[in-house]
Each structure stands twice: as structure tokens, then as C-alpha cells.
Amino acid sequence: MDKIRLGMPVVVEGKYDAIRLADVFDGCIIRTDGFGVFRSAERLSLIRRLAGERGIVVMTDPDGAGKVIRRYLSGAIPPEKIHHLYVPRVPGKERRKAQPSKEGVLGVEGIDGETLRGVLLRFAEARGIDPATGEQNGEGAVRPVGGITKTDFYEFGLTGKPGSAAARDALGEKLGLPAGMTAPALLAAVNLLLDRDGLAALCGEEVPCGS
């Protein structure tokens, strides 16, 4: 099966994450070496430089450490140059590890190839990228696939209302996304997975959205 090209680098946390991603992705993969990027001005400078060219994709593990690294990179890179991809939050342990992670979920290295391909393909579709070449189609405007807006999030109780944070976590759990996502981050992720009708169905029947 052909590997996916995005025309921009992807940032992951560690060596084994990079090896796993390389099974399905053809392009530059940058490692943060966990929290090592916090101490390496050279590594951060490289990530900034690459992001300044065509943008950069961040795909960290779906746990607290991954969230901290995302937040750090988001503060160092202009928002229009950084794109966040999220792998599902799957309970389990990587084969090479004696013990599961603190939160008991798989990192990027433990996610199966088809799931990783799906995450990359949805991103490519959302950004008008040809996954065979990595070239941007049309004007290259960032557009949400699902067309879900901030107003929709408010109407469904996912932001700006009592219980919104809990409602976002409930929705995220249903979609296999990390807990504790901010409303903007969840909105971007949901637009790669659902249209407005799909969100309405989840909020109306399966996910206890805020009121």
C-alpha cells in the first residue's frame, strides 16, 4: 500500500513513534525526544524553521505528556503554521515495554497502521492535499470537512456553558480523542471526523452534552 505524503514534516515524540509512522508516511519525521525539546534550542529552532516553510504537523501521544508537548510547540510556532493530529486514545501497552504508561494508553508507536493512515488521510482531505504527491490543491485554504462551527459547539453545549468541559471529554472519549482538549482543539479534530449531523446525533443521543 502506498505511503501518504503531506508535503510538510510530522513531529512525534520518540524513536519508536517515528518508526511506526514511517510505515505509512513518506516525508520528514522530527522527534522531540519526549521533553528533550524543552532543553534543546537547536531542536526547537529546526522545528520552527521547517514550520516556517510549509507548516508542520504535530502528532504526539494521547496522554498528559503529549498534551504538554503540544502546548509548548503551540506557544513557539505561529498558529497558522502548526496543525494538530490526534491518534485515538486506546487502552493498552506497547510490546517493548514491561509496564503500561502512567495513563494506560497506547502511544503513536502502538497504534495500528490502518488507523494511522486514516488520521493522515482525513487531514489531507481537510487541507486539500493530494496524499499521493503531498501537493496542495486549489488555493490551499484550510477548510473543515464537517463544516462544524464555534456556534455549533456553543449550541451543543460544548463551550461557554456549565458542564462544557465534561461534555467535551465525553465526546472526545466517544471519538477516541484525549481528555482535556480545549474547545478550539476539539473543534478542529471533530471536523476531521464528523459532519454537523453526526455531531448532533452524538450530542442528542449518545454523548451527554452540556445544557
N, C-alpha and C positions, 0 to 999 in steps of 0.2 A: 504494500500500500504506500502511495506517495506521501512524503512528509509535507507538512504545511509550512508555507512561507508567509511572513507578515511584513517583511520589509523594515523591521525595526528589532532591536535587541529585546530579549526577555531576561529579567532579573529573577533569580531564585536564591534560596538561602545557602544550600550546601552542595558538596561534590556529588552526592548520590541523587539529589534533586535534579542536577544538571544532566547526569547520565540518563535518568528516566525521561526527562523532557526531550533529550536528543533522539529518543526512539521515534518521536512523532513530529518533531520540529526541526526545520532546516534553517538555521540562522545563528546569529551571535547570542550566546548564553553567558550572562555575567553572574558570578556568585558574590553574595555579600559575606560569605563565611560566617553565617549567623550574625551575631552582634559585632563581628570584626569590622564591619564597615563604619561603625561608630568611631573606631580608633584609627582608621586608615584614610587620611586626607587624599592619598593617591587614588584609592579605590573610588571614593566619592567623586573625585574630580573626573575620573574616567566615565562614571555613570552620568554625570552632568553633561559632559561633552557629547556623549552618544545621544543623550536625550535631546540636546540642542539641535541635532541634525534632522532627525525624522520623528522623534518621540521615543519613548521607551515603555515597555510593558512590565509590570510588577506582578509576580505570581509567587507569593510567599505561602508558608504553611497556614492552614486554617485554625490557628491557635493563638494564644495571647502573645507569644514571642513574634509570630508572623505579623500580628497587628501592630506591635511596637515598631518593627522594621518598616512597615508600610507608612506609618505616621512620620517616621524620621525622613524617609525619602520624599514624602509628600511636602515636607517643610523645606526641602533642599532643591526641589525641581519645580519650575513653573507649572501650574495646574493643567495648562493646555498641552504640556509635553509629557505628561505621565498618565498611563492607563492601567487600571487595576483589574486583574482577572482573579477569580476565586475558584479554587477546586472545592468539591463537596466535602463536608465535614463527616468523614466516615470513621466509625469506631474501629480500632484495631491496633496492630503493632507491626512494624517493618520486620522482615525476616532476619535482617542482620543484627537487630537489637535484642538484647537479653530481656529488656523490660519495655513496656509501652511508654509513650511520652507522658508527661505530667497530666495532660488533659485526656489521654487515652484515645487520641485520634491519629489517623494516618497523615503524614506529610506528603508533599508533592511526590516524593520517591515511591510512596506506597499506592498511589492512585493508578488504576489500570489504564492502559493505552487508549482504549476507545473513549473513556471519559475525558482524558486529557485532550484528545482530538476534538471532541465535542465542544469543550471550552474554547479552544483556539478557533474552531470554525465559526462559532457564534460571534466571537469577537470580530473575525474577518468580515462576516456579513454585516455586522453593525457599522463597521467603518468603511464599507465599500472596497474591501481589499480582495484581490484575486488570490486565493490561497495557493494556487499553483505557481504564481510568479512573485507574489509579495507586492505587486504594483497596485496603487490606489486608482480606483475608478472614478470617473466624473470629477467633481470639484473637491472630493475628499472630505466633505463636511462630516463631522461626527453626528450621526443620527441614531436615535434609539429605535431598535427594531420594533419593540412593543408599542411605542408611542405613549407610554405612561408618563404623566407629568407630575410636578410637585403638587399641583392642585388635586390630582387624583389621590396622591398619598395622604393629603390632608383630609379629603372626603372619606377615605377608607380608615381614618384614624391611625395612620402610620407615622404621623408627625404633627406636632403642635397641639396635641390633646392629652389629657390624663390617660396613662396606660399605653402611650405610643411606643415607648421603648420596649415594653413587654410584647406588644403586638408585632414589632419588627423582629424580635427574637423568635417569636412563634412562626412568623412567615419564613424567616431565614432557616429555621430548623426543618420546616416542610420542604424547602428547596435545597437543603444540604449545604447551606451557607453558614459562615461563622457567626456566633453570637456577638452581640455588642456593636454591630455595624451602625454607623451614623445613617441618618435618613438619605443624604446625597449618595453615599457609597452603596446603600441597598437599592436605591432607585436605579443607579447605573447598572447594577448586577441584575436586577429583576427585568430590566428592559432587554437583556440578552436571553431571557428565559421564557417570558410571558408576554402576551398582549393584554390589553385592558380587560377584556372579557375573562381571561384566565385569572387575572388578579382579583376581579370581582367575585369569581367563583370561590377562590380560596378564602377571601375575606368574608364572604357571605355564608359559607358552609363549613369550611374545614379549619380555618385559622381564626382564633378569637381576636379580631382586630379591635382597636380602641374605639371608644364612643365619645 
